[in-house]
């Protein structure tokens, strides 16, 4: 029961975080009971996971399979057939991810090569590029510090994948617990300052990517260092 509760709570939290804001009224949509709302919420999570994995799904057959399980019917496929189907799907998804990653790597390298010569942009030995937008007046954090920041993250085409500004709530985290580009970049900023980070894929999420972040993506962050929460020596 506890595991089921945790799973549902997690599914709902992720769905709400990932879902675009909709204007549909619950009564007009027919989702006017707790049971229907829960069912729709779980369906949204399943759908987003499948879409993010790049799997080609027949939604009608998927719904029928779920109904078969819930009604106690026997599976129409043997375990061996299901394993083989998943194997083929995983291979196809992996091949697609690798192709996308290769294309993104080439685009990212081109972007960074052109960006490094822009006014105010500096490049570190690791390949990280940064631009100080506003000089701060406080201390600079160390890797062992916990910091509080406001930030906005986009892809090189301008697509936003995350923003603490939109949530109206600063983020707080240990500096050595985030991507390498952030760990290095935030040490170049003082409290009260603002910067723009251009993070190569190998200093971000690499060939695996993340939901909303394709494999081998260069990431761009606008960051405002609000506070060093802890200052460990």
N, C-alpha and C positions, 0 to 999 in steps of 0.2 A: 504494500500500500504506500509506504514512504517513497519507494523508487518511482511508482506511478505518479505520485503527487509532484515529485521533483521534475519528472519528465514533462508533465503538463505545464507546470509553472515555467520551465525553461522554454518550452515551445511557444507559449503565449507571449513571454517577454521578447523572444526573438522576432515573432511575427509583428508585434506592435512596433518594435524598433525599426524593422525593415519595411513595413507597409507604408505606401504613400497615403497622404491624407485624402480621404474620400468624402464626398458630400452626400452620400446615400443615407436615407433615413431608415432606421432598423425596421419600422413598421412597413414602409413601402417595399423594402427588400424581402419581407417575409421572415426576417430573422428576429422574431418577436418573443422568443422564449430562451431561457438560459441554455437549454439543450441544443437548440439550433445555433445559438451564438458560439457555444463551445465547439460544436461540430465544424462550423465554418472557420473558426480560428485555427483548429488543428489542420483542416484542409489547406488553409493558406500557407501554413508552415511546411507541410509536405510538398505542396506545389512549388514553393520557393526553393526548397532543397533540391528537388528534381531539376528545376530550371537552372539553378546554379551549377549543378553537376553536368549539364549539357547532355542529358539523356533524352532520347526521343521516346516519348510515352504516348500510348493510346489511352486517353483519359477515361473513355467508356469502359475499357477492359480493366483499367486500374480500379475504378469504382466497383465493378462487378467482383473483382478479386477481394476487395475489402469487405464487401457485403457477404461473400461466401464464408470468410473467416468469422465475421460477427454472427452469422446465422448457423454456424457449426457445420457447414458443408465441407466435404472432402476437396482437397486441391485437385484441379484439373491437370496439373503437371506433377511429375515425380520430382523428388529432391534433386536428382541428377539433371533433369531437364532445366530446372530453375537455376541450378548452379552454372550450367553451360550458358544459359541466357545472360546471366549476370556477368560471366566471364567475357563474353563477346561485347557486351555493352561497355564494360570497364576498359577493354582494349580500345574500342572506338573513341571513348571519351578521352583516354590518355593520349591517343594519337592526335586528336583535335587540340588538346591542351598544349602539346609539344609544338604543333604547327603555329598556334596562336602565340606561344611564348617566343618562338624564333622570330616571328614577324614583329612582335612588340619590342624585342631586344634591339633589332635593327632601327626601329623608329626612335626608341629611347636614346640610343647612341647618337643618332643624328641630331636629336633635340638638344642633348647636352653639349655636343660639339659646337652648335650654333649659339647656345645660351651662354657659354663661358666667356664669350667676348662682349657681352652686353655690359653697359655701364653699371658699375657698382657690384657686379657679381664676382665673387672670389671662389677659388677651387682649392680644396685641401688635398693632402697627399693620398687620401683614400678615394678621391674622385667626387666627394660631396661638394655641392655648390651651394653658396649662401649669399644672401644680400641683407645687410642691416638696414632696416627701414627707419628705426628709431633707436638711438643709443639710450640704454638704460643708465641708471645712476647707482644701482645697488651692486651686490656681489654676483659673481657668476657661479652656477652650481657645479658640483663635482659629481662623478658617476654614482657615488653612494648616496647622494641627496634625493629627497622626495620633493617634487616641484608641483606648483599649481599653475596651469596655463589655460589660455583660451587659444583655440586653433581652428583652422579650416583646411581640409585636405581635398585636393583635386587631382585628376589625371592631367596629362599634358594637353588633352583636347578641351579642358575646362570642366569636365564632368566631376561634380562634387560627390565624394563618397562618405564624408564624415564632417561634422562641424559641432564643436561645443557651443558656438555662438547660437546656432539654431536651437539647441537644447536649452539655451539661456542658463548654462551651468558649467563653470570651469572644470577641467579635468585635473585630477591629482594622481600622481604615480611615481614610483621610484625610477630614477633616470636610467638605471642599469637594467630595467625590466621591460624596455621598449625596443623598437627596431634600432639597429646600429646607427642609422642616419640621425635619429633623434638624440641618442646618447652622445654622439660627437657634436652635433650641431648646437644643442642647448648650452653646452659648455662655452660656446663662443658668444653667448648673450648675457647681458646683465639684467637684474631685476628691474622691471619697468620698461624694458626694451621690447622692440618688435623686429621680427626677421622673416625672411622668406627662404625656405629650404627647398632645394632641388635634389631629391634623393635618388641615386641610381638604384636599379632593381636589386643589385647584390647587397645593398645596405638597407633594403626594405624587405619585401616578402618573396623575392626571387621567383623561380619557375613555378612555385606552388600557388602564388597569389592568395587572395582572400575573397570572401563574398563582396562583390562590388569592385574588386581590384583584380583585373586580368593578370595572368602570369607574366613575369618580367616587365612589369610596369614601372616607369619612372614616376615618382610621386612628388607633388608640389604642396608644401605646407606654408600657410601664413600663421605665424606663432607669436603670441604675446606672453612673455614670462611675467606672471603676476606676483609670484612669491616662492621662496625656498622654504618649504614647510619644515623640513628637518635639515640640519647641517652637520653631518657626521664626519669626524676626522678619521 
